[in-house]
């Protein structure tokens, strides 16, 4: 007898339906799994056998063939366990197969029949919303993740026996439905605020400019200056997530398996801070089974690279393409997958190997050769993709002990939102969202200078020995500063401020 059940597989961030055919025929007892399954999927036959026996059902003394279709796509993971177990029970006449065609099944089985959570449930739920069948039976721990998609009915289950009971009498349960608006509100709070940062007014202003125009930024300062503290608060001044952005971010984290049990939905901008020992594969994504890397987990948020020169050269160079394109394509022998990776790069480094080259209170122990070698760890092409680099001095006692309230994130964010709105109107027909994405042609169109401004930029490039590649960067940042001021045209003071954000080009460090 042949029975059919239905489940889902994942290909990168996309989910696709899998039809599972089970044939129970006479012959020596054995289970054969076909359909290009990986090791985890092949091992399901052992888990399913124990789960069926320990759930009070009869394991058939027949030859069982399980086919996962389409056979041309490699099936990965243990999410097919529940569907296979129910298919075997239907093929051997232990349950009625009539209800199987109206449901999709997800879940890994333990040896005693309990259902364990799987990855990528949100991606699967979003894919199901476009199909005719809307019923999804899945582990209880995953049900809230699926319940945020209003178009489908998510039925939470605890074990195989409960799944069989539900198929026999669907009225014993109600599908889980969650109010998405309420979930967004509950998950939209940040635990940190810029009001907690004492002093560092120049750095705060630079970060405001960076977020307003989507510019990447490099902070250079001695240990303890507050670079990490500033970086962690950047998401609090970024525009609020739209529903589509929040769903996309949550889907990425669901597929990667990084959603915490208490998290149903990611309603805040991601902040990812990988250690400098990270490999290029872990940073950009990949592996034998390609999964999203840190740059994709930082999508629509902040990727913070502390101690930038200490990162592996290959890892840093791998950032060049996603910084330009906002996505990364990972190619392996059997497949080529694209992952979104649109983020603001925030990097931090010491001014020298010992960290005290610019510190007025502590002597630097590094010589000129060590300084040059330290700087050379960051390649020109990568530095070319960082619009703003600033020096951050150590905070003084007077600033740290001050009781004067500092500007909070909400106040800064209000100005950022206004600047982003100006850019959205300006680029409505250009296919970009903010100033940092302007091409050279668009820079000429939207960053035209008057005579005084052009002369000031010319003097600045000569005085500070700015590179040719810094020319467009200064204009883009100037355009953002003008937007923050609500100015239609770039003025001299905007050019002057933008030039101050080119510390490395001014060669202060060597």
Rosetta blueprint (number, residue, H / E / L):
1 X L
2 X E
3 X E
4 X E
5 X E
6 X E
7 X E
8 X E
9 X E
10 X E
11 X E
12 X L
13 X L
14 X E
15 X E
16 X E
17 X E
18 X E
19 X E
20 X E
21 X E
22 X E
23 X E
24 X E
25 X E
26 X L
27 X L
28 X L
29 X L
30 X E
31 X E
32 X E
33 X E
34 X E
35 X L
36 X L
37 X E
38 X L
39 X H
40 X H
41 X H
42 X H
43 X L
44 X H
45 X H
46 X H
47 X H
48 X H
49 X H
50 X H
51 X H
52 X H
53 X H
54 X H
55 X L
56 X L
57 X L
58 X L
59 X L
60 X L
61 X L
62 X L
63 X E
64 X E
65 X E
66 X E
67 X E
68 X E
69 X E
70 X L
71 X L
72 X L
73 X L
74 X L
75 X E
76 X L
77 X L
78 X L
79 X L
80 X L
81 X H
82 X H
83 X H
84 X H
85 X H
86 X H
87 X H
88 X H
89 X H
90 X H
91 X H
92 X L
93 X L
94 X L
95 X L
96 X L
97 X H
98 X H
99 X H
100 X H
101 X H
102 X H
103 X L
104 X E
105 X E
106 X L
107 X L
108 X E
109 X E
110 X L
111 X L
112 X L
113 X L
114 X E
115 X E
116 X E
117 X L
118 X L
119 X L
120 X L
121 X H
122 X H
123 X H
124 X H
125 X H
126 X H
127 X H
128 X H
129 X L
130 X L
131 X L
132 X L
133 X L
134 X L
135 X E
136 X E
137 X E
138 X E
139 X E
140 X H
141 X H
142 X H
143 X H
144 X H
145 X H
146 X H
147 X H
148 X L
149 X L
150 X L
151 X L
152 X L
153 X E
154 X E
155 X E
156 X E
157 X E
158 X L
159 X E
160 X H
161 X H
162 X H
163 X H
164 X H
165 X H
166 X H
167 X H
168 X H
169 X L
170 X H
171 X H
172 X H
173 X L
174 X L
175 X L
176 X E
177 X L
178 X L
179 X L
180 X H
181 X H
182 X H
183 X H
184 X H
185 X H
186 X H
187 X L
188 X L
189 X L
190 X L
191 X L
192 X L
193 X L
194 X H
195 X H
196 X H
197 X L
198 X L
199 X L
200 X L
201 X H
202 X H
203 X H
204 X H
205 X H
206 X H
207 X H
208 X H
209 X H
210 X H
211 X H
212 X H
213 X H
214 X L
215 X L
216 X L
217 X E
218 X E
219 X E
220 X E
221 X L
222 X L
223 X L
224 X L
225 X L
226 X L
227 X H
228 X H
229 X H
230 X H
231 X H
232 X H
233 X L
234 X H
235 X H
236 X H
237 X H
238 X L
239 X L
240 X L
241 X L
242 X L
243 X H
244 X H
245 X H
246 X H
247 X H
248 X H
249 X H
250 X H
251 X H
252 X H
253 X H
254 X H
255 X H
256 X H
257 X L
258 X L
259 X L
260 X L
261 X L
262 X L
263 X L
264 X L
265 X L
266 X L
267 X L
268 X L
269 X L
270 X L
271 X E
272 X E
273 X L
274 X L
275 X L
276 X L
277 X L
278 X L
279 X L
280 X H
281 X H
282 X H
283 X H
284 X H
285 X E
286 X E
287 X L
288 X L
289 X L
290 X L
291 X E
292 X E
293 X L
294 X H
295 X H
296 X H
297 X H
298 X L
299 X L
300 X L
301 X L
302 X E
303 X E
304 X E
305 X E
306 X L
307 X L
308 X H
309 X H
310 X H
311 X L
312 X L
313 X H
314 X H
315 X H
316 X H
317 X H
318 X L
319 X H
320 X H
321 X H
322 X H
323 X H
324 X H
325 X H
326 X L
327 X E
328 X E
329 X E
330 X E
331 X E
332 X L
333 X L
334 X L
335 X L
336 X E
337 X E
338 X E
339 X E
340 X E
341 X L
342 X L
343 X L
344 X E
345 X E
346 X E
347 X E
348 X E
349 X E
350 X L
351 X L
352 X L
353 X L
354 X L
355 X L
356 X L
357 X L
358 X L
359 X L
360 X L
361 X L
362 X L
363 X L
364 X L
365 X L
366 X L
367 X L
368 X H
369 X H
370 X H
371 X H
372 X H
373 X H
374 X H
375 X H
376 X H
377 X L
378 X L
379 X L
380 X H
381 X H
382 X H
383 X H
384 X L
385 X L
386 X L
387 X L
388 X E
389 X E
390 X E
391 X E
392 X L
393 X L
394 X L
395 X L
396 X L
397 X H
398 X H
399 X H
400 X H
401 X L
402 X L
403 X L
404 X L
405 X L
406 X L
407 X L
408 X L
409 X H
410 X H
411 X H
412 X H
413 X H
414 X H
415 X H
416 X H
417 X H
418 X H
419 X H
420 X H
421 X H
422 X H
423 X H
424 X H
425 X H
426 X H
427 X L
428 X L
429 X L
430 X L
431 X L
432 X L
433 X L
434 X L
435 X H
436 X H
437 X H
438 X L
439 X L
440 X H
441 X H
442 X H
443 X H
444 X H
445 X H
446 X H
447 X L
448 X L
449 X L
450 X L
451 X H
452 X H
453 X H
454 X H
455 X H
456 X H
457 X H
458 X H
459 X H
460 X H
461 X H
462 X H
463 X H
464 X L
465 X L
466 X L
467 X L
468 X L
469 X H
470 X H
471 X H
472 X H
473 X H
474 X H
475 X H
476 X H
477 X H
478 X H
479 X H
480 X H
481 X H
482 X H
483 X H
484 X H
485 X L
486 X L
487 X L
488 X L
489 X L
490 X L
491 X L
492 X H
493 X H
494 X H
495 X H
496 X H
497 X H
498 X H
499 X H
500 X H
501 X L
502 X E
503 X L
504 X L
505 X L
506 X L
507 X L
508 X L
509 X L
510 X L
